[in-house]
């Protein structure tokens, strides 16, 4: 008496197919679970036994062996409950195995037989479709999530008894916002922008004054460049950063699927509306966060905040207040756009292509450049700024100082609104998408190597200016290349294919930390 069911788990953010084998033989009544199960999997036997009995079926009083293959992969979580229950019922002759052929079973069982949702349904559904399975059975609460992917039959069930009696399993309606398929789309379809209502009442016009800060925000959003604002308290640093999502383009189909998968794995889809996530993520962790919480980690690695900010914004308010060891973990994801976490049994790679936005005071009390009394000694200011290491500061493309605003004019309008900024960013993003379509990337911030030399050529005057600044400030090659990328974005904002000297000059003006560090 043997049966095999198909289930799945999540490793990193990708689904892994798991074969649930059940064998029932004569002997003393006992149940063994093998295949590197964790505590949640071993405890599933008690849940499965009670659920089967409360569904009106019989749990076999024999020797039951359950194997989760592949045996060398650590299994965790409660997603195998439904597959284990179905395997036991098939092996004991109470359920016809043929009805579950080419079917992936996912769900946690309660003692009463109710099917509960589990994290990671979307990547598991993608795995089932990729492996050629015909159908996936999931908890009814997760059926809309599984239905986001076309090409596979989705059956949502609410309880074990109703499913066994054939009283459940109606296919869910398409959720609001669900796409009708994936594939190539026209340029104007890829560069469509979310409604301003998606971002509540935040608007760039709320920030009065700070025109230089708004300009820097526009440049950063147009090329997805990293950004840090430096200035006294109350100058609008946090206000500007929190309005970044209101001017960023929405996610295209490919990006939306990747972001929705990440939120599904982390169990955070309940915080979003139905359908694929279309607005870019905005994550703002507290400065007490650990390194593992920021970049991911754990015995079985889980995504961190940098992965949750994939294709979006990671905002670090009061940057020097984060621990130095925590900030240094950002070096690899900022450069490689992914996080690699190695463990004894597996190496997980999490996507981390995000835009870093940060704010900081010029000194511990915040009064140094504002004209206000400053009680900080030069040594205290030096220690405060030293919390941001040189290699990390090098990776911040735009380093912008914001000055304290005068009282005059504060009652007037805020100037550029989010709707106007979205239109400007739309044009710049469209130019980049058309330019880099055949190279597999979209933003100027992703230019490297030969692509950077090809698309960021400078005139002789601009090249001379950059060379003089490079020597005078003692810039690194990384800072040099980031100035080129910013110059490319500034030229795109002006609808110019060629980079001019004034574009390079403006890009250089956004490197205030380099100027402060030079002799």
C-alpha positions in Angstrom: 0.0 0.0 0.0 2.0 2.9 -1.4 1.0 6.3 -2.7 2.9 9.4 -3.9 1.6 13.0 -3.9 3.2 16.1 -5.2 3.8 19.1 -2.9 6.2 22.0 -2.9 8.4 24.2 -0.6 10.3 27.4 -1.0 14.0 27.8 -1.0 15.0 31.4 -1.2 12.2 32.8 -3.3 11.9 30.0 -5.7 9.6 26.9 -5.4 11.1 23.4 -5.0 9.1 20.3 -5.9 8.7 17.8 -3.1 7.5 14.3 -3.5 5.4 13.1 -0.5 5.7 9.3 -0.5 3.4 7.3 1.9 3.8 3.6 2.6 1.5 1.6 5.0 2.6 -1.8 6.2 1.6 -4.2 8.9 3.1 -3.6 12.4 2.6 -1.7 15.5 0.7 1.6 14.9 3.2 4.3 14.5 4.1 7.1 12.1 7.6 8.0 10.9 8.5 11.1 8.9 11.8 11.0 7.1 13.6 13.4 4.7 15.0 16.0 6.9 11.8 17.4 8.4 11.8 20.3 10.8 9.6 20.5 14.0 6.6 21.9 12.1 6.7 19.0 9.6 7.0 16.4 12.3 4.1 18.0 14.2 1.9 17.8 11.1 1.1 14.1 11.9 -1.0 15.1 14.9 -2.8 17.7 12.8 -3.3 15.3 9.9 -4.7 12.5 12.2 -7.2 14.8 13.8 -8.2 16.4 10.5 -8.8 13.0 8.8 -10.9 11.7 11.7 -12.9 14.9 11.9 -13.5 14.7 8.1 -15.3 11.3 8.7 -12.4 9.2 7.4 -10.2 6.6 9.2 -6.6 7.1 10.1 -4.8 3.7 9.6 -3.8 1.8 12.7 -0.7 0.4 11.0 2.9 1.3 10.5 3.0 4.5 8.3 6.2 5.8 6.8 6.2 9.2 5.1 9.2 10.2 3.0 9.8 13.8 1.8 12.0 13.7 -1.3 14.6 14.8 -2.1 16.0 13.6 1.2 19.0 15.9 1.3 16.9 19.1 1.3 15.7 20.5 4.6 11.9 20.7 4.8 10.2 23.3 6.9 6.7 24.7 7.4 3.2 23.3 7.2 2.6 23.4 3.5 2.9 19.6 3.2 -0.2 18.8 5.5 -2.7 18.4 2.7 -0.3 16.2 0.6 0.4 14.0 3.6 -3.3 13.6 4.3 -4.1 12.8 0.7 -1.2 10.3 0.6 -2.4 8.5 3.7 -6.0 8.3 2.4 -4.8 7.0 -1.0 -2.4 4.4 0.5 -5.2 3.2 2.8 -7.6 2.8 -0.1 -10.0 5.5 1.0 -9.2 7.8 -1.9 -8.7 7.1 -5.6 -5.1 8.0 -6.5 -6.0 8.7 -10.1 -8.0 11.8 -9.2 -4.8 13.5 -7.9 -2.6 12.7 -10.9 -0.6 15.7 -12.2 -1.8 17.7 -9.1 0.2 19.8 -6.7 -1.2 19.9 -3.2 -0.5 22.8 -0.8 -2.1 23.7 2.5 -2.0 23.5 6.2 -4.6 21.5 8.1 -6.3 22.5 11.3 -7.6 19.9 13.8 -11.1 20.4 12.4 -10.0 19.8 8.9 -10.1 23.4 7.7 -7.4 24.3 5.1 -5.3 27.3 6.0 -3.1 29.3 3.7 0.7 29.2 3.8 3.4 31.6 2.5 4.9 31.2 -1.0 1.8 30.1 -2.9 2.7 32.2 -6.0 6.3 30.7 -6.5 4.9 27.2 -5.9 2.3 27.8 -8.6 4.9 29.0 -11.0 6.9 25.9 -10.2 3.9 23.6 -10.9 3.3 25.3 -14.2 7.0 25.1 -15.2 7.0 21.3 -14.3 4.0 20.6 -16.5 1.5 19.8 -13.8 -2.1 20.2 -14.8 -3.7 21.4 -11.6 -2.9 22.9 -8.2 -5.0 22.5 -5.1 -4.6 25.4 -2.6 -6.5 26.9 0.3 -9.5 29.0 -0.9 -8.0 32.1 0.8 -4.9 31.7 -1.5 -6.8 30.8 -4.7 -6.8 34.3 -6.0 -3.0 34.5 -5.5 -2.5 31.2 -7.4 -4.8 32.4 -10.2 -2.4 35.3 -11.0 -0.5 32.9 -13.3 -2.3 31.7 -16.4 -1.9 28.2 -17.9 -2.7 26.0 -14.8 -6.0 25.0 -13.3 -6.4 26.3 -9.7 -8.7 24.6 -7.2 -9.4 26.4 -4.0 -10.7 24.4 -1.1 -11.8 25.4 2.4 -12.0 22.1 4.3 -10.9 18.5 3.9 -14.4 17.0 4.3 -15.9 19.2 1.6 -13.1 18.5 -0.7 -13.4 14.7 -0.2 -17.2 14.9 -0.7 -16.8 16.9 -3.8 -18.7 19.9 -2.4 -15.9 22.3 -2.8 -13.3 23.3 -5.4 -15.0 25.9 -7.6 -12.4 27.8 -9.6 -12.0 31.4 -8.3 -12.9 34.4 -10.4 -10.0 36.4 -11.8 -9.0 38.8 -9.0 -9.1 42.6 -9.7 -5.9 43.7 -11.4 -4.9 40.2 -12.6 -3.1 40.3 -15.9 -4.4 38.4 -18.9 -1.0 37.0 -19.7 2.7 37.9 -19.9 4.9 38.8 -22.7 6.2 41.7 -24.8 4.3 44.9 -24.5 4.5 48.2 -26.3 6.7 50.9 -24.9 3.8 53.1 -23.8 2.2 50.1 -22.0 5.4 49.5 -20.0 5.7 53.2 -19.0 2.3 53.7 -17.5 2.0 55.3 -14.1 0.0 54.5 -11.1 -2.9 56.7 -9.9 -1.8 59.2 -7.3 -4.5 57.7 -4.9 -2.2 54.7 -4.6 0.1 56.8 -2.4 -2.5 58.3 -0.1 -2.2 62.1 0.2 1.5 62.4 -0.2 2.5 64.9 -2.9 5.8 66.4 -3.8 4.2 69.9 -3.7 3.9 69.4 0.1 7.6 70.2 0.3 7.9 74.0 0.2 11.2 75.3 -1.1 14.2 73.0 -1.4 14.3 73.2 -5.2 17.8 71.7 -5.2 16.5 68.7 -3.2 13.5 68.3 -5.6 15.8 68.4 -8.6 18.1 65.7 -7.0 15.0 63.6 -6.3 13.9 63.9 -9.9 17.4 62.9 -11.2 17.5 59.9 -8.8 14.0 58.7 -9.7 14.7 59.1 -13.5 17.7 56.8 -13.4 17.1 54.8 -10.2 20.2 56.3 -8.6 21.1 55.9 -4.9 20.5 59.2 -2.9 21.4 60.7 0.5 20.2 64.0 1.8 22.4 65.8 4.4 21.1 68.7 6.4 19.8 70.1 9.7 16.7 68.6 11.3 13.4 69.9 9.8 14.7 70.8 6.4 12.5 68.3 4.6 14.9 65.4 4.1 12.5 62.7 5.2 9.6 64.4 3.5 11.4 64.3 0.1 12.4 60.7 0.5 8.9 59.5 1.5 7.5 61.1 -1.7 9.8 59.1 -4.0 7.1 56.4 -4.6 4.7 59.1 -5.9 7.0 59.9 -8.8 8.3 56.5 -9.7 6.9 54.4 -12.5 4.8 51.3 -11.7 6.2 47.8 -12.2 5.9 46.2 -15.6 4.5 42.6 -15.8 7.9 40.9 -15.3 8.9 43.2 -12.4 5.4 42.9 -10.8 5.6 39.1 -10.8 9.0 39.1 -9.2 7.9 41.5 -6.5 4.7 39.7 -5.8 6.6 36.4 -5.5 8.9 38.0 -2.8 5.9 39.3 -0.8 4.2 35.9 -1.2 7.3 34.1 0.2 7.4 36.5 3.2 3.7 36.2 3.8 3.0 39.9 3.2 0.5 39.7 0.3 -2.3 40.2 2.8 -1.1 43.8 3.2 -1.7 44.6 -0.5 -4.7 44.7 -2.7 -5.7 41.8 -4.9 -3.7 41.2 -8.1 -0.1 41.7 -8.9 1.7 44.4 -7.0 2.0 47.3 -9.4 3.4 50.1 -7.3 7.1 50.0 -6.4 7.9 48.8 -2.9 9.0 51.4 -0.3 10.7 49.9 2.8 11.8 52.0 5.7 13.3 49.8 8.5 14.1 51.2 11.9 17.7 51.9 12.7 17.8 49.1 15.4 17.4 46.5 12.6 20.0 43.7 12.6 22.2 42.7 9.7 20.2 39.6 9.1 16.9 41.6 9.1 18.4 44.0 6.6 20.0 41.6 4.0 18.4 38.3 5.0 19.7 35.3 6.9 18.7 32.5 9.3 19.4 28.8 9.5 17.2 28.4 6.4 17.9 31.8 4.8 14.9 34.2 4.5 14.7 37.5 2.5 15.6 40.7 4.3 14.5 44.3 3.7 16.8 44.8 0.7 14.9 41.9 -1.1 11.5 43.3 0.0 12.7 46.6 -1.6 13.5 44.8 -4.9 12.6 47.1 -7.9 11.7 49.7 -5.3 13.1 52.0 -2.6 15.0 51.2 0.6 14.8 54.3 2.8 17.2 54.5 5.8 16.3 57.5 7.9 19.1 58.9 10.1 21.7 56.8 8.3 24.5 57.1 10.9 22.3 55.7 13.6 22.3 52.3 12.0 25.1 50.1 13.3 28.3 50.2 11.1 28.3 46.4 10.7 24.7 46.6 9.5 25.5 49.3 6.9 28.5 47.5 5.6 26.4 44.5 4.7 24.8 46.8 2.0 28.0 46.9 0.0 27.4 43.7 -2.0 23.7 44.2 -2.8 24.4 47.8 -3.9 27.1 46.6 -6.3 25.8 43.2 -7.4 22.0 43.8 -7.1 21.6 40.5 -5.3 22.4 38.9 -1.9 24.2 35.6 -1.6 23.8 33.8 1.7 25.7 30.5 2.1 24.8 27.7 4.5 26.1 24.2 5.0 23.3 22.6 3.0 22.5 25.3 0.4 23.4 28.7 -1.0 20.5 31.1 -1.5 20.5 34.1 -3.8 18.0 36.8 -3.3 17.3 39.6 -5.8 18.1 43.0 -4.4 17.9 45.6 -7.2 16.8 48.5 -5.2 17.3 52.3 -5.0 18.8 53.3 -1.7 17.5 56.6 -0.3 18.9 57.9 3.0 19.0 61.0 5.2 21.4 62.2 7.8 22.3 65.2 9.9 25.6 67.0 9.3 26.6 66.5 13.0 25.2 64.8 16.1 23.2 67.9 17.1 22.3 68.9 13.5 23.2 72.5 13.8 26.6 72.7 12.1 25.9 74.2 8.6 22.6 75.9 9.4 23.9 78.8 11.4 22.4 77.6 14.6 24.6 77.1 17.7 26.5 73.8 17.4 27.7 72.1 20.6 29.6 69.4 18.8 33.4 69.3 18.9 35.3 68.7 15.7 36.2 65.3 17.0 32.5 64.5 17.6 31.6 65.6 14.1 34.4 63.5 12.6 33.3 60.4 14.5 29.7 61.0 13.5 30.5 61.2 9.8 33.0 58.3 10.1 30.0 56.0 10.8 29.5 56.1 7.0 32.5 54.4 5.6 34.2 55.6 2.5 33.3 52.5 0.4 29.6 52.9 1.3 29.6 56.7 0.6 31.2 55.9 -2.7 28.2 53.9 -3.6 25.8 56.8 -2.9 25.4 58.4 -6.4 23.8 61.6 -5.3 25.0 63.2 -2.0 23.0 66.4 -1.6 23.2 69.1 1.1 19.9 70.7 2.1 20.1 74.1 3.8 17.7 75.5 6.4 14.9 77.4 4.6 14.0 81.0 5.4 10.6 81.8 6.8 9.7 84.1 3.8 7.8 82.2 1.2 6.8 79.2 3.3 3.1 80.0 2.8 3.4 79.9 -0.9 2.8 76.9 -3.1 5.3 74.0 -3.2 6.0 74.2 -6.9 6.5 70.9 -8.7 3.8 68.4 -7.9 4.0 64.6 -8.0 1.8 64.4 -11.1 4.1 66.8 -12.9 7.2 65.0 -11.7 5.7 61.6 -12.9 5.4 63.0 -16.4 9.0 64.1 -16.4 10.2 60.8 -15.1 8.0 59.0 -17.7 9.8 60.6 -20.6 13.3 59.9 -19.2 12.4 56.3 -18.4 11.0 55.8 -21.9 14.2 57.0 -23.4 16.2 54.6 -21.3 14.0 51.6 -22.0 14.2 52.2 -25.7 18.0 52.7 -25.6 18.8 49.6 -23.5 16.0 47.2 -24.7 18.4 44.9 -26.5 20.8 44.7 -23.5 18.4 43.3 -21.0 18.3 46.3 -18.5 16.4 49.5 -18.2 18.1 52.2 -16.0 21.1 54.4 -16.4 22.2 53.2 -12.9 22.8 49.8 -14.4 25.3 50.9 -17.0 28.7 49.1 -16.7 31.8 48.4 -18.7 31.5 48.7 -22.5 27.8 49.9 -22.2 28.9 52.8 -20.0 31.7 53.8 -22.4 29.2 53.6 -25.4 26.2 55.4 -24.0 28.0 57.9 -21.7 30.5 59.5 -24.1 31.6 63.0 -23.1 32.6 65.9 -25.2 36.2 67.1 -24.9 35.3 70.0 -22.6 33.2 67.7 -20.4 36.0 65.1 -20.2 38.5 67.8 -19.3 36.3 69.0 -16.5 35.7 65.5 -15.1 39.5 64.8 -15.3 40.3 68.0 -13.3 37.7 67.2 -10.6 38.9 63.6 -10.5 42.4 64.7 -9.7 41.6 67.5 -7.4 39.1 65.6 -5.2 40.9 62.3 -5.4 37.9 60.4 -6.6 37.8 56.6 -7.0 37.0 54.9 -10.3 33.7 54.0 -8.8 32.8 57.6 -8.1 34.0 58.5 -11.6 31.6 56.0 -13.2 28.7 57.1 -11.0 29.2 60.7 -12.1 29.0 59.5 -15.7 25.8 57.6 -15.0 24.2 60.7 -13.4 25.3 62.8 -16.3 23.6 60.4 -18.7 20.4 60.7 -16.7 20.6 64.5 -16.6 21.0 64.6 -20.3 17.9 62.3 -20.7 15.9 64.7 -18.5 16.8 67.4 -21.0 15.9 65.1 -24.0 19.5 65.1 -25.2 21.4 62.2 -26.6 24.8 63.9 -26.1 26.1 64.7 -22.6 27.2 68.3 -22.3 29.6 70.0 -19.9 26.8 71.5 -17.8 25.4 67.9 -17.3 28.7 66.8 -15.9 29.0 69.9 -13.8 25.6 69.3 -12.2 26.5 65.6 -11.6 29.7 66.7 -9.8 27.7 69.1 -7.6 25.9 66.1 -6.2 29.0 64.6 -4.6 29.3 66.7 -1.4 30.8 63.9 0.7 33.7 63.6 -1.8 34.2 67.4 -1.5 34.2 67.2 2.3 36.7 64.3 2.3 39.2 66.0 -0.1 42.1 68.1 1.3 
